[in-house]
């Protein structure tokens, strides 16, 4: 039986924002699809296999949900073609969420180049290709308020044992996002938001994590490697994927969102703790730091400049 909808329904839907979200087969990505639609907006759910989101396809009509098969980790898959397909279906794109990614658990000595390269291909280069195309799409279509949300991690600000390559891919994503953010003309009103979740109750440490065995030198039961792996696999996460998705919807609507947004009390505490440690180190080694300044330069130039700006303001 076909569903007859009133005329105003289609007018409303055609005016609502469109989200392009990667990594929608589970976890944060799938929760975000549901929360965005619940908020009255529309979604292009990007996934490697459409069958992985079959439940979503059954639950939502094509005027709300458009499923597109696309492998972010495959550099031969065209981001331009992806955006053209989504834009043709919905007529617009407003928010892009680079959520696709996975974890790689293994010590540096026990991780081969192939694994490390692919970690970057998915977590970093996939997001780069889509972000680049998103900026072009927003600018050329004069999107009123284009938003790119790059899902990093607290591990994109703090490196952890057994997750060095995962953290490196997320550190790279954060550096890229910050640089891109500073390149954009304010008149385009395109904002980059780096989401930094802490632990979230998803499949990240389970089916979404590739585990590699530890070499004998690192395999002590109480050593850093096994301690970290046990922490990842046995400690309940504090974050809720649905609540996190609602936070993404909220921040996407802000006119002046932050560049970085920690998500979760654990993420907030860990990041503030590292910032405190960094400040202590900078202050402790102040003399050695300034000893490298050329003789014809005032080593306190920036300190004096900061004091002058403060006084004038």
TORMIVEX-379544 format. One record per residue: residue in three letters; x, y, z of N, C-alpha, C, O in turn. Coordinates in steps of 0.2 Angstrom, whole numbers, padded with zeros to 4 digits, always signed. Layout:
N
ALAXYZXYZXYZXYZ;...
***
This chain:
313
UNK+0004-0006+0000+0000+0000+0000+0004+0006+0000+0009+0007+0004;UNK+0003+0011-0005+0007+0017-0005+0005+0022+0000-0001+0022+0002;UNK+0010+0026+0003+0008+0031+0008+0007+0037+0005+0011+0040+0001;UNK+0001+0040+0006+0000+0047+0003+0001+0052+0008-0001+0052+0014;UNK+0006+0057+0006+0008+0062+0011+0006+0069+0009+0005+0070+0003;UNK+0004+0073+0013+0002+0080+0011+0007+0084+0008+0013+0083+0009;UNK+0005+0089+0004+0010+0093+0000+0015+0096+0005+0021+0097+0003;UNK+0013+0099+0011+0017+0102+0015+0023+0098+0017+0029+0100+0019;UNK+0022+0091+0017+0027+0087+0020+0033+0087+0015+0039+0088+0017;UNK+0032+0087+0008+0038+0087+0004+0041+0094+0003+0047+0094+0002;UNK+0037+0099+0005+0041+0106+0005+0045+0106+0011+0051+0109+0010;UNK+0043+0103+0016+0047+0103+0022+0054+0099+0021+0059+0101+0023;UNK+0053+0093+0019+0058+0089+0018+0063+0092+0013+0069+0091+0014;UNK+0061+0095+0008+0066+0098+0003+0070+0104+0005+0075+0105+0003;UNK+0067+0107+0011+0071+0112+0014+0075+0110+0020+0079+0114+0022;UNK+0075+0104+0022+0079+0102+0028+0086+0100+0026+0087+0099+0020;UNK+0090+0101+0030+0097+0100+0029+0099+0092+0027+0095+0088+0028;UNK+0104+0091+0023+0106+0085+0021+0113+0083+0024+0118+0087+0023;UNK+0114+0078+0027+0120+0075+0030+0123+0070+0026+0119+0065+0023;UNK+0129+0070+0025+0133+0064+0022+0137+0061+0027+0142+0065+0030;UNK+0136+0055+0029+0139+0052+0035+0143+0046+0033+0140+0041+0030;UNK+0149+0045+0034+0153+0039+0032+0153+0034+0038+0152+0036+0044;UNK+0154+0028+0037+0155+0023+0042+0148+0022+0046+0148+0022+0052;UNK+0143+0020+0042+0136+0020+0045+0134+0013+0047+0128+0012+0049;UNK+0138+0008+0046+0136+0001+0047+0134+0000+0054+0131-0005+0056;UNK+0137+0003+0059+0137+0002+0066+0139+0008+0070+0141+0013+0067;UNK+0138+0008+0077+0141+0013+0081+0139+0020+0080+0133+0021+0079;UNK+0144+0024+0081+0142+0031+0081+0139+0033+0074+0134+0037+0074;UNK+0141+0030+0069+0139+0032+0062+0131+0030+0061+0127+0034+0059;UNK+0130+0024+0063+0123+0022+0063+0118+0026+0068+0113+0028+0066;UNK+0121+0027+0074+0117+0031+0078+0116+0038+0076+0110+0041+0077;UNK+0120+0041+0072+0120+0047+0070+0115+0048+0064+0111+0053+0064;UNK+0114+0043+0060+0109+0042+0055+0102+0043+0058+0098+0047+0056;UNK+0101+0039+0063+0095+0039+0066+0093+0046+0070+0087+0048+0069;UNK+0098+0048+0073+0097+0055+0077+0096+0061+0072+0092+0065+0073;UNK+0099+0061+0066+0098+0066+0061+0091+0066+0059+0088+0071+0058;UNK+0089+0060+0057+0082+0059+0054+0077+0061+0059+0072+0064+0058;UNK+0078+0059+0065+0074+0060+0071+0073+0068+0072+0068+0071+0074;UNK+0079+0071+0070+0079+0079+0071+0075+0082+0065+0075+0088+0064;UNK+0073+0078+0060+0069+0081+0054+0073+0083+0048+0071+0086+0044;UNK+0080+0080+0048+0084+0081+0043+0085+0075+0039+0083+0069+0041;UNK+0089+0075+0034+0090+0069+0029+0097+0067+0029+0102+0071+0030;UNK+0098+0061+0027+0105+0058+0027+0107+0054+0021+0103+0050+0019;UNK+0113+0055+0019+0116+0050+0014+0120+0046+0018+0126+0048+0021;UNK+0119+0039+0019+0123+0035+0023+0128+0031+0019+0126+0027+0014;UNK+0134+0032+0020+0139+0030+0016+0142+0023+0020+0144+0023+0026;UNK+0143+0018+0016+0145+0012+0019+0148+0007+0013+0147+0008+0007;UNK+0152+0003+0015+0156-0001+0010+0151-0006+0007+0151-0008+0001;UNK+0146-0009+0011+0141-0013+0008+0134-0011+0011+0133-0010+0017;UNK+0129-0010+0006+0123-0008+0007+0119-0013+0012+0115-0011+0016;UNK+0121-0019+0012+0118-0024+0016+0119-0023+0023+0115-0025+0028;UNK+0124-0020+0025+0126-0018+0032+0121-0013+0035+0121-0013+0041;UNK+0117-0010+0031+0113-0005+0034+0106-0006+0031+0101-0002+0031;UNK+0104-0013+0030+0098-0015+0027+0092-0013+0032+0087-0012+0030;UNK+0093-0013+0039+0088-0012+0044+0086-0004+0043+0080-0003+0044;UNK+0091+0000+0042+0090+0007+0041+0086+0008+0034+0081+0012+0034;UNK+0088+0005+0029+0084+0005+0023+0077+0003+0023+0072+0006+0020;UNK+0075-0002+0027+0068-0004+0028+0065+0001+0033+0059+0003+0032;UNK+0068+0004+0037+0065+0009+0042+0063+0016+0039+0059+0019+0042;UNK+0067+0018+0034+0066+0025+0032+0065+0025+0024+0069+0021+0021;UNK+0061+0029+0022+0060+0030+0015+0066+0034+0011+0070+0037+0015;UNK+0066+0033+0005+0072+0036+0001+0072+0044+0001+0077+0047+0000;UNK+0066+0047+0003+0066+0055+0004+0070+0057+0010+0071+0063+0012;UNK+0071+0052+0015+0074+0053+0021+0081+0050+0021+0086+0053+0024;UNK+0082+0044+0018+0088+0041+0019+0090+0038+0012+0086+0035+0008;UNK+0097+0040+0010+0099+0037+0004+0106+0034+0005+0111+0037+0008;UNK+0106+0027+0004+0112+0023+0005+0116+0023-0001+0114+0021-0006;UNK+0123+0024+0000+0128+0024-0005+0133+0019-0003+0136+0020+0002;UNK+0135+0015-0008+0141+0011-0007+0147+0014-0009+0148+0017-0015;UNK+0152+0015-0004+0158+0019-0006+0163+0016+0000+0162+0016+0006;UNK+0169+0015-0003+0174+0013+0002+0179+0018+0003+0183+0020-0001;UNK+0179+0021+0009+0184+0027+0010+0191+0025+0010+0195+0029+0009;UNK+0192+0019+0011+0199+0017+0011+0202+0015+0005+0208+0012+0004;UNK+0198+0016-0001+0200+0014-0007+0201+0020-0011+0197+0024-0013;UNK+0208+0022-0013+0209+0029-0016+0207+0029-0023+0206+0035-0026;UNK+0205+0023-0026+0202+0024-0033+0195+0025-0033+0192+0027-0038;UNK+0191+0025-0027+0184+0027-0027+0184+0035-0027+0187+0038-0022;UNK+0180+0038-0031+0180+0045-0032+0176+0048-0027+0170+0047-0027;UNK+0178+0053-0023+0174+0057-0019+0170+0062-0023+0164+0063-0021;UNK+0172+0064-0028+0169+0069-0033+0162+0065-0035+0157+0068-0035;UNK+0163+0059-0037+0157+0055-0040+0152+0054-0034+0146+0054-0035;UNK+0155+0053-0028+0151+0052-0022+0146+0058-0021+0140+0057-0020;UNK+0149+0064-0021+0146+0070-0019+0141+0071-0025+0135+0074-0023;UNK+0143+0070-0031+0138+0071-0036+0132+0067-0036+0126+0069-0037;UNK+0133+0061-0034+0127+0056-0033+0122+0058-0027+0116+0058-0028;UNK+0125+0060-0022+0121+0062-0016+0118+0069-0018+0112+0070-0016;UNK+0121+0074-0021+0118+0080-0023+0112+0079-0028+0107+0082-0028;UNK+0113+0074-0032+0108+0073-0037+0102+0070-0034+0096+0072-0036;UNK+0103+0066-0029+0097+0063-0025+0093+0068-0021+0087+0068-0021;UNK+0097+0072-0017+0094+0076-0012+0093+0084-0015+0089+0088-0012;UNK+0098+0086-0019+0098+0093-0022+0102+0097-0017+0103+0103-0019;UNK+0105+0094-0012+0110+0099-0008+0114+0094-0003+0112+0088-0002;UNK+0119+0097+0000+0123+0094+0005+0125+0099+0010+0127+0104+0008;UNK+0123+0098+0016+0125+0104+0021+0130+0102+0027+0134+0106+0029;UNK+0130+0095+0029+0134+0093+0034+0138+0087+0032+0134+0082+0029;UNK+0144+0086+0033+0148+0080+0031+0151+0078+0037+0155+0081+0041;UNK+0150+0071+0039+0153+0068+0045+0158+0063+0043+0156+0058+0040;UNK+0165+0064+0044+0170+0059+0042+0170+0054+0048+0174+0056+0053;UNK+0166+0049+0049+0166+0045+0054+0169+0038+0053+0171+0035+0058;UNK+0170+0036+0047+0173+0029+0045+0180+0029+0048+0184+0033+0048;UNK+0181+0023+0051+0188+0022+0054+0188+0015+0058+0182+0012+0059;UNK+0194+0013+0060+0194+0007+0064+0200+0007+0068+0205+0012+0067;UNK+0201+0003+0073+0207+0003+0077+0212-0002+0075+0210-0008+0073;UNK+0218-0001+0076+0224-0006+0075+0228-0007+0081+0231-0002+0084;UNK+0227-0012+0085+0231-0014+0091+0237-0018+0090+0236-0024+0088;UNK+0242-0015+0092+0249-0019+0091+0254-0014+0092+0254-0008+0091;UNK+0260-0017+0095+0266-0013+0097+0269-0011+0090+0268-0014+0085;UNK+0273-0006+0090+0276-0003+0084+0280-0009+0081+0280-0009+0074;UNK+0284-0012+0085+0289-0017+0082+0285-0023+0079+0287-0027+0075;UNK+0279-0024+0081+0275-0030+0079+0270-0028+0074+0265-0032+0072;UNK+0270-0022+0071+0265-0020+0066+0269-0019+0059+0274-0015+0059;UNK+0266-0023+0054+0270-0022+0048+0267-0016+0044+0262-0013+0046;UNK+0271-0014+0039+0270-0008+0035+0263-0008+0032+0259-0003+0031;UNK+0261-0014+0029+0254-0014+0026+0249-0013+0031+0244-0009+0029;UNK+0249-0015+0037+0244-0014+0042+0244-0006+0043+0239-0003+0044;UNK+0250-0003+0044+0250+0004+0046+0248+0008+0040+0244+0013+0041;UNK+0250+0007+0034+0247+0011+0028+0240+0011+0028+0237+0016+0027;UNK+0237+0005+0029+0230+0004+0028+0226+0008+0033+0221+0011+0032;UNK+0229+0008+0039+0226+0012+0045+0226+0019+0043+0220+0022+0044;UNK+0231+0022+0040+0231+0029+0037+0226+0030+0031+0223+0035+0031;UNK+0226+0025+0027+0221+0025+0021+0214+0026+0023+0211+0030+0020;UNK+0212+0023+0028+0205+0023+0031+0204+0029+0035+0200+0033+0034;UNK+0208+0030+0041+0207+0035+0046+0209+0042+0044+0206+0047+0046;UNK+0214+0042+0039+0216+0049+0038+0215+0051+0030+0211+0055+0029;UNK+0217+0047+0025+0217+0049+0019+0209+0049+0016+0207+0053+0012;UNK+0205+0044+0019+0198+0044+0017+0195+0050+0019+0191+0053+0015;UNK+0196+0053+0025+0193+0059+0027+0196+0065+0024+0192+0070+0022;UNK+0202+0065+0022+0205+0070+0018+0202+0071+0011+0200+0076+0009;UNK+0201+0065+0008+0198+0065+0001+0191+0068+0001+0188+0072-0003;UNK+0187+0066+0006+0180+0068+0007+0180+0075+0009+0175+0079+0007;UNK+0184+0077+0014+0184+0084+0016+0186+0089+0011+0183+0094+0010;UNK+0190+0087+0006+0192+0092+0001+0186+0093-0004+0185+0098-0006;UNK+0183+0087-0005+0177+0088-0010+0171+0091-0006+0167+0095-0010;UNK+0171+0091+0000+0165+0094+0004+0166+0102+0004+0161+0105+0002;UNK+0172+0104+0004+0174+0111+0004+0172+0114-0003+0169+0119-0004;UNK+0174+0110-0008+0172+0112-0015+0165+0112-0016+0162+0117-0019;UNK+0161+0107-0014+0154+0107-0014+0150+0113-0011+0146+0116-0014;UNK+0153+0114-0005+0149+0119-0001+0151+0126-0004+0146+0130-0005;UNK+0157+0127-0006+0159+0134-0009+0155+0135-0016+0152+0140-0017;UNK+0155+0130-0020+0152+0131-0027+0145+0131-0027+0142+0134-0031;UNK+0142+0128-0022+0134+0128-0022+0132+0133-0017+0126+0134-0016;UNK+0137+0137-0014+0135+0143-0010+0131+0140-0004+0125+0143-0002;UNK+0133+0135-0001+0129+0132+0005+0129+0137+0011+0135+0140+0012;UNK+0124+0139+0013+0123+0144+0018+0128+0143+0024+0131+0148+0027;UNK+0128+0137+0027+0132+0135+0033+0135+0128+0032+0132+0124+0036;UNK+0140+0127+0028+0143+0120+0027+0147+0118+0033+0150+0122+0036;UNK+0146+0112+0035+0149+0110+0041+0153+0103+0040+0150+0099+0037;UNK+0159+0103+0042+0163+0096+0041+0165+0094+0048+0168+0098+0052;UNK+0162+0088+0050+0164+0086+0057+0168+0080+0056+0166+0075+0053;UNK+0175+0080+0058+0179+0075+0057+0180+0072+0064+0182+0075+0069;UNK+0178+0065+0064+0178+0062+0070+0185+0059+0072+0187+0054+0069;UNK+0188+0062+0077+0195+0060+0079+0194+0055+0085+0190+0051+0084;UNK+0197+0057+0090+0197+0053+0096+0201+0056+0102+0205+0061+0100;UNK+0200+0054+0108+0205+0057+0113+0212+0054+0111+0217+0057+0113;UNK+0212+0049+0107+0218+0046+0105+0221+0050+0099+0226+0048+0097;UNK+0218+0055+0097+0220+0060+0092+0224+0065+0095+0227+0070+0092;UNK+0224+0065+0102+0227+0071+0106+0232+0068+0111+0237+0071+0113;UNK+0231+0061+0112+0236+0058+0117+0237+0051+0114+0233+0047+0112;UNK+0244+0049+0114+0246+0043+0111+0246+0038+0117+0248+0039+0122;UNK+0244+0032+0115+0244+0026+0120+0248+0020+0117+0248+0019+0111;UNK+0250+0016+0122+0254+0010+0120+0249+0005+0116+0243+0005+0118;UNK+0251+0002+0111+0248-0003+0107+0243+0001+0102+0241-0003+0097;UNK+0243+0007+0102+0238+0011+0097+0242+0017+0094+0239+0022+0092;UNK+0249+0016+0093+0253+0021+0090+0251+0023+0083+0251+0029+0082;UNK+0249+0018+0079+0247+0020+0072+0240+0022+0072+0239+0027+0068;UNK+0236+0020+0076+0229+0023+0077+0230+0030+0079+0227+0034+0076;UNK+0233+0031+0084+0234+0038+0087+0237+0043+0081+0235+0048+0080;UNK+0242+0040+0078+0246+0044+0073+0241+0046+0067+0241+0051+0065;UNK+0236+0041+0065+0232+0043+0060+0227+0048+0062+0225+0053+0058;UNK+0225+0048+0069+0220+0053+0071+0224+0060+0073+0221+0065+0072;UNK+0230+0059+0075+0234+0066+0076+0235+0069+0069+0234+0075+0069;UNK+0236+0065+0064+0236+0068+0057+0230+0071+0055+0230+0076+0052;UNK+0224+0068+0057+0218+0070+0055+0217+0077+0058+0214+0082+0055;UNK+0219+0078+0065+0218+0084+0068+0222+0090+0065+0220+0095+0065;UNK+0228+0088+0064+0233+0093+0061+0230+0095+0054+0230+0101+0052;UNK+0228+0091+0050+0225+0092+0043+0219+0097+0044+0218+0102+0041;UNK+0214+0095+0049+0208+0098+0050+0209+0105+0052+0206+0110+0050;UNK+0214+0106+0057+0216+0113+0059+0219+0117+0053+0217+0123+0053;UNK+0223+0114+0049+0226+0118+0044+0221+0120+0039+0220+0126+0036;UNK+0216+0115+0037+0211+0117+0032+0206+0122+0035+0204+0127+0031;UNK+0205+0122+0042+0200+0127+0045+0203+0134+0044+0199+0138+0043;UNK+0210+0134+0044+0213+0141+0044+0214+0143+0037+0215+0149+0036;UNK+0213+0139+0032+0213+0141+0025+0207+0144+0022+0207+0148+0017;UNK+0201+0143+0025+0195+0144+0022+0193+0151+0023+0193+0154+0029;UNK+0190+0155+0018+0188+0162+0019+0182+0162+0023+0177+0158+0022;UNK+0182+0167+0028+0176+0168+0032+0170+0169+0029+0164+0167+0031;UNK+0170+0172+0023+0164+0173+0019+0160+0167+0017+0154+0167+0015;UNK+0164+0161+0016+0161+0155+0014+0157+0152+0020+0152+0148+0018;UNK+0158+0154+0026+0154+0151+0032+0155+0143+0032+0150+0140+0033;UNK+0161+0140+0030+0162+0133+0031+0166+0132+0037+0171+0135+0038;UNK+0163+0128+0042+0166+0127+0048+0169+0120+0049+0165+0115+0047;UNK+0175+0119+0051+0177+0112+0053+0177+0111+0060+0179+0115+0064;UNK+0174+0105+0062+0174+0103+0069+0177+0096+0070+0176+0092+0067;UNK+0182+0096+0075+0185+0090+0076+0182+0087+0083+0183+0090+0088;UNK+0178+0082+0082+0175+0078+0087+0180+0074+0091+0184+0070+0087;UNK+0181+0074+0097+0186+0070+0101+0183+0065+0106+0183+0067+0112;UNK+0179+0060+0104+0176+0056+0109+0181+0052+0113+0187+0051+0111;UNK+0179+0051+0119+0182+0046+0123+0180+0039+0122+0178+0037+0116;UNK+0180+0035+0127+0177+0028+0126+0170+0028+0125+0166+0031+0128;UNK+0167+0025+0119+0160+0025+0118+0158+0017+0117+0162+0013+0115;UNK+0152+0016+0119+0149+0009+0119+0147+0007+0112+0142+0007+0110;UNK+0152+0005+0108+0152+0003+0101+0156-0003+0100+0158-0006+0105;UNK+0157-0005+0094+0161-0011+0092+0168-0010+0091+0172-0014+0089;UNK+0170-0003+0093+0177-0001+0092+0182-0006+0094+0187-0008+0091;UNK+0182-0008+0101+0187-0013+0103+0185-0020+0102+0189-0024+0104;UNK+0180-0021+0098+0178-0028+0097+0179-0029+0089+0185-0030+0087;UNK+0173-0030+0086+0174-0031+0078+0177-0026+0074+0179-0027+0069;UNK+0178-0020+0077+0180-0014+0073+0188-0013+0075+0190-0007+0074;UNK+0191-0018+0078+0198-0017+0080+0202-0023+0077+0200-0029+0078;UNK+0207-0022+0074+0212-0027+0072+0217-0028+0077+0221-0023+0079;UNK+0218-0034+0079+0223-0036+0085+0228-0039+0082+0227-0044+0078;UNK+0234-0037+0083+0241-0041+0081+0244-0043+0087+0245-0040+0092;UNK+0247-0049+0087+0251-0052+0093+0257-0048+0094+0260-0045+0090;UNK+0259-0048+0101+0264-0045+0103+0271-0049+0102+0270-0055+0104;UNK+0276-0046+0100+0283-0050+0100+0284-0052+0107+0282-0048+0112;UNK+0288-0057+0108+0290-0059+0115+0293-0054+0120+0291-0054+0126;UNK+0297-0049+0117+0299-0044+0121+0294-0039+0125+0296-0036+0130;UNK+0288-0039+0121+0283-0035+0124+0277-0038+0127+0272-0035+0129;UNK+0278-0045+0128+0272-0049+0130+0272-0051+0137+0268-0055+0139;UNK+0275-0047+0141+0275-0048+0149+0268-0047+0151+0265-0042+0149;UNK+0265-0051+0155+0258-0050+0157+0256-0043+0160+0251-0041+0159;UNK+0261-0041+0164+0260-0034+0167+0263-0028+0164+0264-0023+0166;UNK+0266-0029+0158+0269-0024+0154+0264-0019+0151+0258-0020+0151;UNK+0267-0014+0148+0262-0009+0145+0258-0011+0140+0252-0009+0140;UNK+0260-0016+0136+0256-0018+0130+0250-0022+0132+0244-0020+0130;UNK+0251-0027+0137+0245-0031+0139+0241-0027+0144+0235-0028+0144;UNK+0244-0022+0147+0240-0018+0152+0235-0014+0148+0229-0014+0150;UNK+0237-0011+0142+0233-0007+0138+0228-0011+0135+0222-0009+0134;UNK+0230-0017+0132+0225-0021+0128+0220-0024+0133+0214-0024+0131;UNK+0221-0026+0139+0216-0028+0144+0212-0022+0146+0206-0023+0146;UNK+0214-0016+0146+0210-0010+0148+0205-0009+0142+0199-0008+0143;UNK+0207-0010+0136+0203-0009+0130+0197-0014+0130+0192-0012+0128;UNK+0199-0020+0131+0194-0026+0130+0190-0027+0136+0185-0031+0135;UNK+0192-0025+0142+0188-0027+0148+0185-0021+0152+0180-0022+0156;UNK+0187-0015+0151+0184-0009+0154+0178-0006+0151+0178-0004+0145;UNK+0172-0006+0154+0166-0003+0151+0167+0004+0149+0170+0008+0153;UNK+0165+0006+0143+0166+0013+0140+0161+0017+0144+0155+0015+0146;UNK+0162+0024+0144+0158+0028+0148+0153+0032+0143+0148+0034+0145;UNK+0155+0032+0137+0151+0036+0132+0145+0032+0129+0145+0026+0128;UNK+0140+0036+0127+0134+0033+0124+0133+0036+0117+0133+0042+0116;UNK+0133+0031+0112+0133+0033+0105+0127+0037+0103+0128+0042+0099;UNK+0121+0036+0106+0116+0040+0104+0116+0047+0107+0115+0052+0103;UNK+0118+0048+0113+0119+0054+0116+0125+0058+0112+0124+0064+0111;UNK+0130+0055+0110+0136+0058+0106+0133+0060+0100+0135+0066+0097;UNK+0129+0056+0097+0126+0058+0090+0121+0065+0091+0121+0069+0086;UNK+0118+0065+0096+0114+0071+0098+0118+0077+0099+0116+0083+0097;UNK+0124+0076+0102+0129+0082+0102+0131+0084+0096+0132+0090+0095;UNK+0132+0079+0091+0135+0081+0084+0129+0085+0081+0131+0090+0077;UNK+0123+0083+0082+0117+0087+0079+0117+0094+0082+0117+0099+0078;UNK+0118+0095+0088+0118+0101+0092+0124+0106+0089+0123+0112+0088;UNK+0130+0103+0089+0136+0107+0087+0135+0109+0080+0138+0114+0078;UNK+0132+0105+0076+0132+0107+0069+0128+0113+0067+0128+0116+0062;UNK+0123+0115+0072+0119+0120+0071+0122+0127+0074+0119+0132+0073;UNK+0127+0126+0077+0130+0132+0080+0133+0137+0075+0137+0134+0070;UNK+0132+0143+0076+0135+0148+0071+0143+0148+0072+0146+0150+0067;UNK+0145+0148+0078+0152+0148+0079+0155+0142+0083+0156+0143+0089;UNK+0155+0136+0080+0157+0130+0084+0164+0130+0086+0168+0134+0082;UNK+0166+0126+0091+0174+0126+0092+0177+0122+0087+0174+0118+0084;UNK+0184+0123+0086+0187+0119+0082+0188+0111+0084+0187+0107+0081;UNK+0189+0111+0091+0189+0104+0094+0184+0104+0099+0183+0108+0103;UNK+0181+0098+0100+0175+0097+0104+0176+0090+0108+0175+0085+0105;UNK+0179+0090+0114+0180+0083+0118+0173+0081+0119+0168+0085+0121;UNK+0171+0074+0118+0165+0072+0120+0166+0066+0125+0168+0061+0123;UNK+0163+0067+0131+0163+0062+0136+0168+0065+0142+0172+0069+0141;UNK+0166+0063+0148+0170+0066+0154+0177+0063+0154+0181+0066+0156;UNK+0178+0057+0151+0184+0054+0151+0189+0058+0146+0194+0060+0147;UNK+0186+0060+0140+0190+0063+0135+0191+0070+0138+0197+0073+0137;UNK+0187+0074+0141+0188+0080+0144+0194+0080+0149+0198+0084+0149;UNK+0193+0075+0154+0198+0074+0159+0205+0073+0156+0210+0076+0158;UNK+0205+0068+0152+0212+0066+0149+0215+0072+0145+0221+0073+0146;UNK+0211+0075+0141+0214+0081+0137+0216+0087+0142+0222+0089+0141;UNK+0212+0088+0147+0215+0094+0152+0221+0092+0155+0225+0096+0157;UNK+0221+0085+0157+0227+0083+0161+0233+0083+0157+0238+0085+0159;UNK+0233+0081+0150+0239+0082+0146+0241+0089+0145+0247+0091+0145;UNK+0236+0094+0144+0237+0101+0143+0241+0103+0149+0246+0107+0149;UNK+0239+0101+0155+0243+0103+0161+0250+0100+0162+0254+0104+0164;UNK+0251+0094+0159+0257+0091+0159+0262+0095+0154+0268+0096+0156;UNK+0259+0096+0149+0263+0100+0144+0265+0107+0146+0271+0109+0145;UNK+0261+0110+0150+0262+0117+0153+0268+0116+0158+0272+0120+0158;UNK+0268+0111+0162+0273+0110+0167+0280+0109+0163+0285+0112+0165;UNK+0280+0105+0158+0286+0104+0154+0289+0110+0151+0295+0111+0151;UNK+0284+0114+0148+0286+0120+0145+0290+0125+0150+0295+0128+0149;UNK+0287+0125+0156+0289+0130+0161+0296+0127+0164+0300+0131+0166;UNK+0296+0120+0165+0302+0117+0168+0308+0118+0164+0314+0120+0166;UNK+0307+0118+0157+0313+0118+0152+0313+0125+0149+0316+0126+0143;UNK+0310+0130+0152+0310+0137+0149+0317+0139+0147+0318+0142+0142;UNK+0322+0138+0152+0329+0141+0151+0332+0138+0145+0335+0141+0141;UNK+0331+0131+0144+0334+0128+0139+0331+0130+0132+0334+0130+0127;UNK+0324+0131+0132+0321+0133+0126+0323+0139+0124+0324+0140+0118;UNK+0324+0144+0128+0326+0151+0126+0333+0151+0124+0335+0156+0121;UNK+0337+0146+0126+0344+0147+0125+0346+0146+0117+0351+0147+0115;UNK+0341+0144+0114+0342+0142+0106+0340+0148+0102+0341+0148+0096;UNK+0338+0154+0105+0336+0160+0102+0343+0164+0099+0348+0164+0103;UNK+0343+0166+0093+0348+0170+0090+0350+0176+0095+0346+0179+0098;UNK+0357+0178+0095+0359+0183+0099+0356+0190+0098+0355+0194+0103;UNK+0354+0191+0092+0351+0198+0090+0343+0198+0091+0340+0203+0089;UNK+0340+0193+0094+0333+0193+0095+0332+0193+0103+0335+0190+0107;UNK+0327+0197+0105+0324+0197+0112+0321+0190+0113+0315+0189+0110;UNK+0323+0186+0118+0320+0180+0119+0313+0180+0122+0309+0176+0122;UNK+0312+0186+0125+0305+0187+0128+0300+0191+0124+0295+0194+0126;UNK+0302+0192+0118+0298+0196+0113+0290+0194+0113+0286+0198+0114;UNK+0289+0188+0113+0282+0186+0113+0278+0187+0119+0273+0188+0120;UNK+0282+0186+0125+0279+0187+0131+0278+0194+0132+0272+0196+0135;UNK+0282+0199+0130+0281+0206+0130+0275+0208+0126+0271+0212+0127;UNK+0275+0205+0120+0269+0206+0115+0263+0204+0118+0258+0208+0117;UNK+0262+0199+0121+0256+0196+0124+0254+0201+0130+0248+0202+0130;UNK+0259+0203+0134+0257+0208+0139+0254+0215+0136+0250+0218+0139;UNK+0257+0217+0131+0255+0223+0127+0248+0222+0125+0244+0227+0126;UNK+0247+0217+0122+0240+0216+0119+0235+0215+0124+0229+0218+0124;UNK+0237+0212+0130+0232+0212+0136+0231+0218+0139+0225+0220+0141;UNK+0236+0223+0139+0235+0229+0142+0230+0234+0138+0226+0237+0140;UNK+0231+0233+0131+0227+0237+0126+0220+0235+0126+0215+0239+0125;UNK+0219+0228+0127+0212+0226+0127+0208+0227+0133+0202+0226+0134;
***
